[in-house]
Amino acid sequence: MKVHISIPDKLLQKADGLARRTKRSRSALFTDAVREHLNRREPGKLTQAMGSAVAKIKSNARRILKKSEWR
């Protein structure tokens, strides 16, 4: 979807510089920036994802330890 927005010139210059340095398009840069901003505004989702990842790691570690000599 195309969207027209107004951005101060200096900010756009900095964004374009970052896009070039990271070899991404301006569109990709702004998409990532909005996604990151939304994730910060919805910390519950990030916390939930991290909790799920930690639970998987713990489960795998327990399974591996049960199979090993380190009981």
N, CA and C of each residue as an Amber inpcrd file, in Angstrom:
protein
   213
   0.8440000  -1.1630000   0.0000000   0.0000000   0.0000000   0.0000000
   0.8950000   1.2340000   0.0000000   0.5240000   2.2040000  -0.7710000
   1.2830000   3.4450000  -0.8240000   0.6450000   4.4660000   0.1130000
   1.5190000   5.2070000   0.8040000   1.0730000   6.2170000   1.7580000
   1.9220000   7.4580000   1.5520000   1.3120000   8.6050000   1.6230000
   2.0400000   9.8650000   1.5180000   2.1260000  10.4780000   2.9080000
   3.3400000  10.7920000   3.3380000   3.5370000  11.4150000   4.6410000
   4.5120000  12.5780000   4.5050000   4.4470000  13.4960000   5.4520000
   5.3840000  14.6160000   5.4780000   6.4080000  14.3650000   6.5660000
   7.6810000  14.5090000   6.1970000   8.7880000  14.2850000   7.1260000
   9.7450000  15.4660000   6.9880000  10.2390000  16.0020000   8.0880000
  11.2090000  17.0980000   7.9910000  12.4240000  16.6940000   7.1450000
  12.9360000  17.6350000   6.3680000  14.0390000  17.3610000   5.4480000
  15.2380000  16.7050000   6.1310000  15.6510000  17.2390000   7.2640000
  16.8250000  16.7010000   7.9600000  16.6060000  15.2460000   8.3720000
  15.4040000  14.9420000   8.8540000  15.0950000  13.5750000   9.2650000
  15.1110000  12.6390000   8.0620000  14.5690000  13.0910000   6.9580000
  14.5580000  12.2740000   5.7440000  15.9810000  12.0350000   5.2420000
  16.8340000  13.0430000   5.3160000  18.2330000  12.8700000   4.9040000
  18.9240000  11.8220000   5.7680000  18.6880000  11.8690000   7.0720000
  19.2820000  10.8730000   7.9650000  18.7450000   9.4770000   7.6570000
  17.4410000   9.3960000   7.4110000  16.8280000   8.1030000   7.0890000
  17.3960000   7.5420000   5.7870000  17.5370000   8.4010000   4.7920000
  18.1010000   7.9520000   3.5170000  19.5440000   7.4780000   3.6910000
  20.3040000   8.1870000   4.5300000  21.6810000   7.7690000   4.7940000
  21.7350000   6.4000000   5.4430000  20.8690000   6.1770000   6.4200000
  20.8160000   4.8770000   7.0890000  20.3870000   3.7870000   6.1220000
  19.4200000   4.0810000   5.2790000  18.9610000   3.1020000   4.2860000
  20.1120000   2.7000000   3.3600000  20.8930000   3.6860000   2.9120000
  22.0360000   3.3760000   2.0390000  23.0700000   2.5300000   2.7720000
  23.4050000   2.9300000   4.0140000  24.4310000   2.2000000   4.7740000
  24.0140000   0.7670000   5.0670000  22.7220000   0.5490000   5.2720000
  22.2430000  -0.7930000   5.6010000  21.7290000  -1.5450000   4.3690000
  21.9080000  -0.9120000   3.2030000  21.5240000  -1.5200000   1.9170000
  20.0630000  -1.9550000   1.8920000  19.2160000  -1.0480000   2.3770000
  17.7680000  -1.2790000   2.3320000  17.1100000  -0.1240000   1.6070000
  15.9200000  -0.3570000   1.1460000  15.1670000   0.7210000   0.5140000
  14.6070000   1.6390000   1.5990000  14.2600000   2.8270000   1.2040000
  13.6130000   3.7600000   2.1350000  12.3320000   3.1300000   2.6720000
  11.5830000   2.4840000   1.8000000  10.3360000   1.8440000   2.2120000
  10.5810000   0.7780000   3.2740000  11.6040000  -0.0480000   3.0760000
  11.9280000  -1.0960000   4.0520000  12.3440000  -0.4780000   5.3780000
  13.1200000   0.6070000   5.3120000  13.5520000   1.2820000   6.5320000
  12.3560000   1.8010000   7.3240000  11.4390000   2.4850000   6.6590000
  10.2760000   3.0220000   7.3570000   9.3440000   1.9150000   7.8440000
   9.2190000   0.8400000   7.0840000   8.4060000  -0.2920000   7.5290000
   8.9740000  -0.8820000   8.8140000  10.2930000  -1.0840000   8.8420000
  10.9440000  -1.6160000  10.0400000  10.7900000  -0.6600000  11.2290000
  10.9180000   0.6350000  10.9590000  10.8060000   1.6290000  12.0340000
   9.4040000   1.6310000  12.6450000   8.3860000   1.5620000  11.8070000
   7.0050000   1.5410000  12.3180000   6.7490000   0.2530000  13.0810000
   7.2320000  -0.8700000  12.5580000   7.0560000  -2.1590000  13.2340000
   7.7100000  -2.1190000  14.6200000   8.9340000  -1.6080000  14.6900000
   9.6460000  -1.5270000  15.9650000   8.9150000  -0.6050000  16.9380000
   8.4280000   0.5040000  16.4380000   7.6870000   1.4350000  17.2930000
   6.4250000   0.7780000  17.8530000   5.7020000   0.0670000  17.0070000
   4.4830000  -0.6100000  17.4680000   4.8100000  -1.6930000  18.4930000
   5.8940000  -2.4250000  18.2730000   6.2950000  -3.4550000  19.2410000
   6.6160000  -2.8380000  20.5970000   7.2190000  -1.6720000  20.5850000
   7.5130000  -0.9860000  21.8520000   6.2430000  -0.5260000  22.5380000
   5.2220000  -0.1940000  21.7620000   3.9490000   0.2630000  22.3240000
   3.0900000  -0.8900000  22.8300000   3.4110000  -2.1000000  22.3870000
   2.6770000  -3.2910000  22.8020000   3.6490000  -4.2650000  23.4680000
   4.2140000  -3.8800000  24.6210000   5.2440000  -4.7100000  25.2440000
   4.7430000  -6.0860000  25.6730000   3.4600000  -6.2220000  25.8930000
   2.9190000  -7.5160000  26.2920000   3.1830000  -8.5990000  25.2580000
   3.0870000  -8.2460000  23.9940000   3.3350000  -9.2230000  22.9310000
   4.7900000  -9.6660000  22.9230000   5.7020000  -8.7230000  23.0970000
   7.1150000  -9.0640000  23.1270000   7.4310000  -9.9140000  24.3490000
   6.9030000  -9.5260000  25.4930000   7.1220000 -10.2900000  26.7220000
   6.5900000 -11.7050000  26.5790000   5.4250000 -11.8390000  25.9910000
   4.8270000 -13.1580000  25.7840000   5.6970000 -14.0060000  24.8570000
   6.2000000 -13.4160000  23.7830000   7.0600000 -14.1530000  22.8520000
   8.3530000 -14.5790000  23.5280000   8.9230000 -13.6900000  24.3430000
  10.1610000 -14.0230000  25.0490000   9.9040000 -15.1420000  26.0590000
   8.7830000 -15.0710000  26.7630000   8.4380000 -16.1160000  27.7210000
   8.2890000 -17.4710000  27.0510000   7.6810000 -17.4730000  25.8980000
   7.5060000 -18.7100000  25.1430000   8.8580000 -19.2820000  24.7120000
   9.7540000 -18.4070000  24.2580000  11.0800000 -18.8490000  23.8380000
  11.8640000 -19.4250000  25.0150000  11.7940000 -18.7600000  26.1680000
  12.5020000 -19.2330000  27.3590000  11.9520000 -20.5910000  27.7900000
  10.6460000 -20.7650000  27.7290000  10.0370000 -22.0390000  28.0980000
  10.5380000 -23.1670000  27.1920000  10.6640000 -22.9000000  25.8980000
  11.1680000 -23.9100000  24.9680000  12.6120000 -24.2620000  25.2800000
  13.4050000 -23.2410000  25.5850000  14.8160000 -23.4870000  25.9130000
  14.9290000 -24.3350000  27.1720000  14.1410000 -23.9980000  28.1970000
  14.1690000 -24.7650000  29.4440000  13.7550000 -26.2110000  29.1920000
  12.7210000 -26.3930000  28.4200000  12.2300000 -27.7370000  28.1200000
  13.3000000 -28.5540000  27.4020000  13.9270000 -27.9530000  26.4050000
  14.9780000 -28.6540000  25.6610000  16.1710000 -28.9510000  26.5590000
  16.5430000 -28.0030000  27.4120000  17.6850000 -28.2040000  28.3100000
  17.4070000 -29.3580000  29.2690000  16.2030000 -29.4030000  29.8180000
  15.8470000 -30.5010000  30.7340000  15.9090000 -31.8420000  30.0230000
  15.3970000 -31.8850000  28.8090000  15.4000000 -33.1290000  28.0330000
  16.8280000 -33.5780000  27.7690000  17.6920000 -32.6620000  27.4000000
  19.0950000 -32.9920000  27.1220000  19.7970000 -33.4500000  28.3930000
  19.5520000 -32.7590000  29.5060000  20.1920000 -33.1350000  30.7640000
  19.7520000 -34.5220000  31.2320000  18.4900000 -34.8650000  30.9930000
  18.0050000 -36.1880000  31.3890000  18.7270000 -37.2990000  30.6220000
  19.1130000 -36.9990000  29.3970000  19.8110000 -37.9770000  28.5670000
  21.3020000 -38.0250000  28.8550000  21.8200000 -37.0260000  29.5240000
  23.2700000 -36.9450000  29.7400000  23.6750000 -37.5610000  31.0620000
  24.9560000 -37.5480000  31.3480000  25.4950000 -38.0660000  32.5980000
  25.2950000 -37.0790000  33.7340000  24.9350000 -35.8460000  33.4580000
  24.8340000 -34.7820000  34.4610000  23.4630000 -34.7580000  35.1220000
  23.0530000 -35.8200000  35.6910000  21.7360000 -35.8670000  36.3370000
  21.8070000 -35.4670000  37.7680000
